[in-house]
Amino acid sequence: MQFSEIFVAGLFVVGIILLGVLIFIAARKEKKEEPTQTDYRSLFILGICFFPVGVSLWLTLDNAGFLGIAAMGFIYLIAGFAHRNEWMK
């Protein structure tokens, strides 16, 4: 087998495992009646982590794909900060 065939087979296996995990989580959530509340403080903390990591990786490795991580961090940061009055204690 060549490297590309092994890579595709590995991606297929990882995809099947992720699909199984998602189905398991969805089935488990249907059993619970109470809605879950969003923890906006955690989103804010994730934003603080992801934004500088994405920007620094983009600048050091010169790969524009890391701007996606920075954008995701910025969105988390804004969403968490906008709902700071709903932060869980």
N, CA, C and O atoms as a GROMACS GRO file, in nm:
protein
  356
    1MET      N    1   0.082  -0.119   0.000
    1MET     CA    2   0.000   0.000   0.000
    1MET      C    3   0.087   0.125   0.000
    1MET      O    4   0.190   0.131   0.066
    2GLN      N    5   0.043   0.222  -0.074
    2GLN     CA    6   0.112   0.349  -0.076
    2GLN      C    7   0.062   0.438   0.036
    2GLN      O    8  -0.040   0.410   0.099
    3PHE      N    9   0.136   0.545   0.061
    3PHE     CA   10   0.101   0.636   0.170
    3PHE      C   11  -0.038   0.694   0.152
    3PHE      O   12  -0.113   0.704   0.250
    4SER      N   13  -0.075   0.732   0.030
    4SER     CA   14  -0.206   0.795   0.009
    4SER      C   15  -0.320   0.698   0.038
    4SER      O   16  -0.424   0.738   0.089
    5GLU      N   17  -0.301   0.570   0.005
    5GLU     CA   18  -0.404   0.471   0.033
    5GLU      C   19  -0.419   0.449   0.183
    5GLU      O   20  -0.530   0.432   0.233
    6ILE      N   21  -0.309   0.448   0.255
    6ILE     CA   22  -0.314   0.432   0.400
    6ILE      C   23  -0.380   0.554   0.463
    6ILE      O   24  -0.459   0.541   0.556
    7PHE      N   25  -0.348   0.671   0.412
    7PHE     CA   26  -0.406   0.794   0.463
    7PHE      C   27  -0.557   0.796   0.444
    7PHE      O   28  -0.631   0.832   0.535
    8VAL      N   29  -0.603   0.758   0.326
    8VAL     CA   30  -0.747   0.756   0.297
    8VAL      C   31  -0.816   0.652   0.384
    8VAL      O   32  -0.925   0.678   0.436
    9ALA      N   33  -0.755   0.537   0.401
    9ALA     CA   34  -0.814   0.433   0.486
    9ALA      C   35  -0.821   0.481   0.631
    9ALA      O   36  -0.920   0.456   0.699
   10GLY      N   37  -0.717   0.550   0.677
   10GLY     CA   38  -0.718   0.604   0.813
   10GLY      C   39  -0.826   0.708   0.832
   10GLY      O   40  -0.895   0.710   0.934
   11LEU      N   41  -0.842   0.796   0.733
   11LEU     CA   42  -0.949   0.897   0.740
   11LEU      C   43  -1.086   0.832   0.742
   11LEU      O   44  -1.176   0.878   0.811
   12PHE      N   45  -1.102   0.725   0.666
   12PHE     CA   46  -1.228   0.653   0.663
   12PHE      C   47  -1.260   0.594   0.801
   12PHE      O   48  -1.373   0.604   0.849
   13VAL      N   49  -1.161   0.534   0.862
   13VAL     CA   50  -1.181   0.474   0.995
   13VAL      C   51  -1.213   0.583   1.098
   13VAL      O   52  -1.302   0.565   1.180
   14VAL      N   53  -1.141   0.693   1.094
   14VAL     CA   54  -1.167   0.804   1.187
   14VAL      C   55  -1.307   0.860   1.164
   14VAL      O   56  -1.377   0.892   1.259
   15GLY      N   57  -1.347   0.871   1.038
   15GLY     CA   58  -1.482   0.920   1.007
   15GLY      C   59  -1.590   0.829   1.060
   15GLY      O   60  -1.691   0.876   1.113
   16ILE      N   61  -1.571   0.700   1.047
   16ILE     CA   62  -1.669   0.604   1.098
   16ILE      C   63  -1.677   0.614   1.251
   16ILE      O   64  -1.786   0.610   1.308
   17ILE      N   65  -1.563   0.626   1.317
   17ILE     CA   66  -1.563   0.637   1.464
   17ILE      C   67  -1.634   0.766   1.506
   17ILE      O   68  -1.714   0.764   1.599
   18LEU      N   69  -1.605   0.878   1.439
   18LEU     CA   70  -1.671   1.004   1.472
   18LEU      C   71  -1.821   0.997   1.449
   18LEU      O   72  -1.899   1.052   1.527
   19LEU      N   73  -1.862   0.932   1.343
   19LEU     CA   74  -2.004   0.916   1.316
   19LEU      C   75  -2.070   0.835   1.426
   19LEU      O   76  -2.180   0.869   1.470
   20GLY      N   77  -2.006   0.730   1.472
   20GLY     CA   78  -2.060   0.650   1.582
   20GLY      C   79  -2.072   0.729   1.710
   20GLY      O   80  -2.170   0.718   1.782
   21VAL      N   81  -1.970   0.810   1.738
   21VAL     CA   82  -1.974   0.892   1.860
   21VAL      C   83  -2.087   0.994   1.850
   21VAL      O   84  -2.158   1.016   1.948
   22LEU      N   85  -2.105   1.056   1.734
   22LEU     CA   86  -2.212   1.154   1.718
   22LEU      C   87  -2.349   1.090   1.733
   22LEU      O   88  -2.439   1.149   1.793
   23ILE      N   89  -2.367   0.972   1.679
   23ILE     CA   90  -2.494   0.901   1.694
   23ILE      C   91  -2.520   0.867   1.840
   23ILE      O   92  -2.632   0.879   1.889
   24PHE      N   93  -2.414   0.824   1.910
   24PHE     CA   94  -2.427   0.793   2.052
   24PHE      C   95  -2.466   0.916   2.132
   24PHE      O   96  -2.553   0.909   2.218
   25ILE      N   97  -2.403   1.028   2.104
   25ILE     CA   98  -2.434   1.152   2.177
   25ILE      C   99  -2.576   1.198   2.146
   25ILE      O  100  -2.647   1.242   2.236
   26ALA      N  101  -2.617   1.189   2.020
   26ALA     CA  102  -2.752   1.232   1.984
   26ALA      C  103  -2.857   1.143   2.051
   26ALA      O  104  -2.959   1.193   2.098
   27ALA      N  105  -2.833   1.014   2.056
   27ALA     CA  106  -2.928   0.924   2.121
   27ALA      C  107  -2.935   0.950   2.270
   27ALA      O  108  -3.042   0.941   2.330
   28ARG      N  109  -2.824   0.982   2.329
   28ARG     CA  110  -2.821   1.010   2.472
   28ARG      C  111  -2.889   1.142   2.507
   28ARG      O  112  -2.951   1.155   2.612
   29LYS      N  113  -2.876   1.240   2.419
   29LYS     CA  114  -2.939   1.370   2.444
   29LYS      C  115  -3.091   1.362   2.433
   29LYS      O  116  -3.162   1.436   2.500
   30GLU      N  117  -3.141   1.273   2.348
   30GLU     CA  118  -3.286   1.261   2.333
   30GLU      C  119  -3.351   1.211   2.460
   30GLU      O  120  -3.467   1.241   2.485
   31LYS      N  121  -3.280   1.136   2.541
   31LYS     CA  122  -3.335   1.083   2.664
   31LYS      C  123  -3.352   1.190   2.770
   31LYS      O  124  -3.444   1.182   2.852
   32LYS      N  125  -3.268   1.291   2.769
   32LYS     CA  126  -3.274   1.398   2.868
   32LYS      C  127  -3.383   1.498   2.829
   32LYS      O  128  -3.391   1.540   2.714
   33GLU      N  129  -3.465   1.533   2.924
   33GLU     CA  130  -3.573   1.627   2.899
   33GLU      C  131  -3.533   1.772   2.923
   33GLU      O  132  -3.581   1.862   2.855
   34GLU      N  133  -3.445   1.794   3.020
   34GLU     CA  134  -3.409   1.930   3.056
   34GLU      C  135  -3.311   1.991   2.955
   34GLU      O  136  -3.214   1.925   2.917
   35PRO      N  137  -3.335   2.113   2.911
   35PRO     CA  138  -3.241   2.177   2.818
   35PRO      C  139  -3.114   2.219   2.890
   35PRO      O  140  -3.117   2.258   3.007
   36THR      N  141  -3.006   2.211   2.820
   36THR     CA  142  -2.879   2.251   2.879
   36THR      C  143  -2.857   2.400   2.853
   36THR      O  144  -2.899   2.453   2.750
   37GLN      N  145  -2.792   2.465   2.946
   37GLN     CA  146  -2.762   2.606   2.931
   37GLN      C  147  -2.620   2.623   2.879
   37GLN      O  148  -2.530   2.546   2.913
   38THR      N  149  -2.602   2.723   2.797
   38THR     CA  150  -2.470   2.752   2.743
   38THR      C  151  -2.385   2.821   2.848
   38THR      O  152  -2.430   2.915   2.914
   39ASP      N  153  -2.264   2.773   2.865
   39ASP     CA  154  -2.170   2.835   2.959
   39ASP      C  155  -2.087   2.937   2.881
   39ASP      O  156  -1.986   2.903   2.819
   40TYR      N  157  -2.131   3.061   2.886
   40TYR     CA  158  -2.067   3.166   2.807
   40TYR      C  159  -1.928   3.201   2.859
   40TYR      O  160  -1.845   3.251   2.784
   41ARG      N  161  -1.902   3.175   2.986
   41ARG     CA  162  -1.768   3.200   3.040
   41ARG      C  163  -1.668   3.106   2.975
   41ARG      O  164  -1.555   3.146   2.945
   42SER      N  165  -1.708   2.981   2.953
   42SER     CA  166  -1.620   2.885   2.884
   42SER      C  167  -1.594   2.928   2.740
   42SER      O  168  -1.483   2.914   2.690
   43LEU      N  169  -1.697   2.980   2.673
   43LEU     CA  170  -1.677   3.030   2.537
   43LEU      C  171  -1.576   3.145   2.536
   43LEU      O  172  -1.491   3.153   2.448
   44PHE      N  173  -1.587   3.232   2.634
   44PHE     CA  174  -1.494   3.344   2.644
   44PHE      C  175  -1.351   3.294   2.665
   44PHE      O  176  -1.258   3.344   2.602
   45ILE      N  177  -1.334   3.197   2.754
   45ILE     CA  178  -1.201   3.141   2.780
   45ILE      C  179  -1.146   3.071   2.656
   45ILE      O  180  -1.028   3.085   2.624
   46LEU      N  181  -1.231   2.996   2.584
   46LEU     CA  182  -1.187   2.933   2.460
   46LEU      C  183  -1.145   3.039   2.357
   46LEU      O  184  -1.047   3.021   2.285
   47GLY      N  185  -1.219   3.149   2.352
   47GLY     CA  186  -1.184   3.257   2.261
   47GLY      C  187  -1.049   3.318   2.295
   47GLY      O  188  -0.970   3.349   2.206
   48ILE      N  189  -1.024   3.335   2.425
   48ILE     CA  190  -0.896   3.389   2.468
   48ILE      C  191  -0.782   3.294   2.427
   48ILE      O  192  -0.672   3.340   2.394
   49CYS      N  193  -0.809   3.165   2.429
   49CYS     CA  194  -0.705   3.067   2.391
   49CYS      C  195  -0.688   3.056   2.240
   49CYS      O  196  -0.576   3.060   2.190
   50PHE      N  197  -0.798   3.044   2.167
   50PHE     CA  198  -0.790   3.016   2.024
   50PHE      C  199  -0.743   3.135   1.941
   50PHE      O  200  -0.668   3.118   1.845
   51PHE      N  201  -0.786   3.256   1.978
   51PHE     CA  202  -0.751   3.372   1.896
   51PHE      C  203  -0.601   3.396   1.887
   51PHE      O  204  -0.550   3.406   1.776
   52PRO      N  205  -0.528   3.406   1.998
   52PRO     CA  206  -0.383   3.430   1.984
   52PRO      C  207  -0.307   3.311   1.926
   52PRO      O  208  -0.207   3.328   1.856
   53VAL      N  209  -0.356   3.189   1.955
   53VAL     CA  210  -0.289   3.072   1.898
   53VAL      C  211  -0.304   3.072   1.746
   53VAL      O  212  -0.207   3.046   1.674
   54GLY      N  213  -0.424   3.102   1.697
   54GLY     CA  214  -0.446   3.106   1.552
   54GLY      C  215  -0.365   3.214   1.484
   54GLY      O  216  -0.308   3.192   1.377
   55VAL      N  217  -0.359   3.332   1.546
   55VAL     CA  218  -0.282   3.442   1.487
   55VAL      C  219  -0.133   3.410   1.488
   55VAL      O  220  -0.064   3.433   1.389
   56SER      N  221  -0.083   3.357   1.599
   56SER     CA  222   0.060   3.329   1.606
   56SER      C  223   0.100   3.216   1.511
   56SER      O  224   0.206   3.223   1.449
   57LEU      N  225   0.016   3.114   1.498
   57LEU     CA  226   0.046   3.007   1.402
   57LEU      C  227   0.042   3.060   1.259
   57LEU      O  228   0.123   3.020   1.176
   58TRP      N  229  -0.053   3.149   1.232
   58TRP     CA  230  -0.063   3.206   1.098
   58TRP      C  231   0.062   3.287   1.064
   58TRP      O  232   0.115   3.278   0.953
   59LEU      N  233   0.109   3.366   1.160
   59LEU     CA  234   0.225   3.450   1.134
   59LEU      C  235   0.354   3.370   1.128
   59LEU      O  236   0.441   3.400   1.046
   60THR      N  237   0.370   3.269   1.212
   60THR     CA  238   0.496   3.194   1.215
   60THR      C  239   0.505   3.092   1.103
   60THR      O  240   0.612   3.074   1.046
   61LEU      N  241   0.395   3.025   1.071
   61LEU     CA  242   0.399   2.920   0.969
   61LEU      C  243   0.356   2.969   0.831
   61LEU      O  244   0.368   2.896   0.733
   62ASP      N  245   0.307   3.092   0.823
   62ASP     CA  246   0.265   3.153   0.698
   62ASP      C  247   0.163   3.065   0.625
   62ASP      O  248   0.173   3.043   0.504
   63ASN      N  249   0.064   3.016   0.702
   63ASN     CA  250  -0.043   2.934   0.646
   63ASN      C  251  -0.175   3.002   0.681
   63ASN      O  252  -0.210   3.014   0.798
   64ALA      N  253  -0.247   3.045   0.578
   64ALA     CA  254  -0.370   3.120   0.600
   64ALA      C  255  -0.481   3.034   0.660
   64ALA      O  256  -0.582   3.088   0.707
   65GLY      N  257  -0.465   2.904   0.661
   65GLY     CA  258  -0.565   2.816   0.722
   65GLY      C  259  -0.580   2.838   0.870
   65GLY      O  260  -0.687   2.812   0.926
   66PHE      N  261  -0.475   2.886   0.935
   66PHE     CA  262  -0.482   2.911   1.078
   66PHE      C  263  -0.563   3.036   1.111
   66PHE      O  264  -0.595   3.060   1.227
   67LEU      N  265  -0.596   3.115   1.010
   67LEU     CA  266  -0.684   3.228   1.034
   67LEU      C  267  -0.824   3.180   1.072
   67LEU      O  268  -0.898   3.251   1.140
   68GLY      N  269  -0.860   3.059   1.031
   68GLY     CA  270  -0.987   3.000   1.071
   68GLY      C  271  -0.992   2.978   1.221
   68GLY      O  272  -1.095   3.002   1.284
   69ILE      N  273  -0.882   2.932   1.278
   69ILE     CA  274  -0.876   2.913   1.423
   69ILE      C  275  -0.885   3.049   1.493
   69ILE      O  276  -0.954   3.062   1.594
   70ALA      N  277  -0.817   3.148   1.438
   70ALA     CA  278  -0.823   3.282   1.496
   70ALA      C  279  -0.964   3.339   1.486
   70ALA      O  280  -1.012   3.403   1.580
   71ALA      N  281  -1.030   3.318   1.374
   71ALA     CA  282  -1.167   3.368   1.356
   71ALA      C  283  -1.263   3.298   1.452
   71ALA      O  284  -1.351   3.362   1.511
   72MET      N  285  -1.247   3.168   1.467
   72MET     CA  286  -1.331   3.094   1.560
   72MET      C  287  -1.309   3.145   1.703
   72MET      O  288  -1.405   3.162   1.778
   73GLY      N  289  -1.184   3.170   1.738
   73GLY     CA  290  -1.155   3.225   1.870
   73GLY      C  291  -1.215   3.362   1.890
   73GLY      O  292  -1.266   3.392   1.998
   74PHE      N  293  -1.209   3.444   1.787
   74PHE     CA  294  -1.266   3.579   1.796
   74PHE      C  295  -1.417   3.572   1.814
   74PHE      O  296  -1.474   3.649   1.891
   75ILE      N  297  -1.482   3.480   1.742
   75ILE     CA  298  -1.628   3.465   1.755
   75ILE      C  299  -1.663   3.416   1.894
   75ILE      O  300  -1.757   3.467   1.955
   76TYR      N  301  -1.590   3.318   1.947
   76TYR     CA  302  -1.613   3.271   2.083
   76TYR      C  303  -1.592   3.384   2.183
   76TYR      O  304  -1.670   3.399   2.278
   77LEU      N  305  -1.489   3.462   2.162
   77LEU     CA  306  -1.457   3.573   2.251
   77LEU      C  307  -1.571   3.674   2.254
   77LEU      O  308  -1.613   3.718   2.362
   78ILE      N  309  -1.622   3.712   2.139
   78ILE     CA  310  -1.731   3.809   2.130
   78ILE      C  311  -1.859   3.752   2.190
   78ILE      O  312  -1.929   3.821   2.264
   79ALA      N  313  -1.891   3.626   2.158
   79ALA     CA  314  -2.014   3.565   2.211
   79ALA      C  315  -2.008   3.554   2.363
   79ALA      O  316  -2.107   3.582   2.431
   80GLY      N  317  -1.896   3.515   2.416
   80GLY     CA  318  -1.883   3.504   2.560
   80GLY      C  319  -1.888   3.638   2.630
   80GLY      O  320  -1.950   3.652   2.735
   81PHE      N  321  -1.824   3.737   2.571
   81PHE     CA  322  -1.821   3.870   2.631
   81PHE      C  323  -1.957   3.938   2.623
   81PHE      O  324  -1.995   4.012   2.714
   82ALA      N  325  -2.031   3.913   2.516
   82ALA     CA  326  -2.163   3.974   2.499
   82ALA      C  327  -2.262   3.920   2.602
   82ALA      O  328  -2.355   3.990   2.641
   83HIS      N  329  -2.242   3.797   2.647
   83HIS     CA  330  -2.331   3.736   2.746
   83HIS      C  331  -2.264   3.724   2.882
   83HIS      O  332  -2.290   3.629   2.955
   84ARG      N  333  -2.179   3.817   2.917
   84ARG     CA  334  -2.105   3.806   3.043
   84ARG      C  335  -2.196   3.813   3.165
   84ARG      O  336  -2.157   3.768   3.272
   85ASN      N  337  -2.316   3.870   3.150
   85ASN     CA  338  -2.408   3.871   3.263
   85ASN      C  339  -2.472   3.734   3.287
   85ASN      O  340  -2.538   3.715   3.390
   86GLU      N  341  -2.455   3.641   3.196
   86GLU     CA  342  -2.511   3.506   3.209
   86GLU      C  343  -2.403   3.403   3.244
   86GLU      O  344  -2.429   3.283   3.238
   87TRP      N  345  -2.284   3.447   3.279
   87TRP     CA  346  -2.178   3.354   3.314
   87TRP      C  347  -2.218   3.274   3.436
   87TRP      O  348  -2.269   3.328   3.534
   88MET      N  349  -2.195   3.144   3.428
   88MET     CA  350  -2.228   3.057   3.541
   88MET      C  351  -2.126   3.077   3.653
   88MET      O  352  -2.007   3.095   3.627
   89LYS      N  353  -2.173   3.073   3.771
   89LYS     CA  354  -2.084   3.096   3.886
   89LYS      C  355  -2.008   2.971   3.921
   89LYS      O  356  -1.929   2.971   4.016
   0.00000   0.00000   0.00000
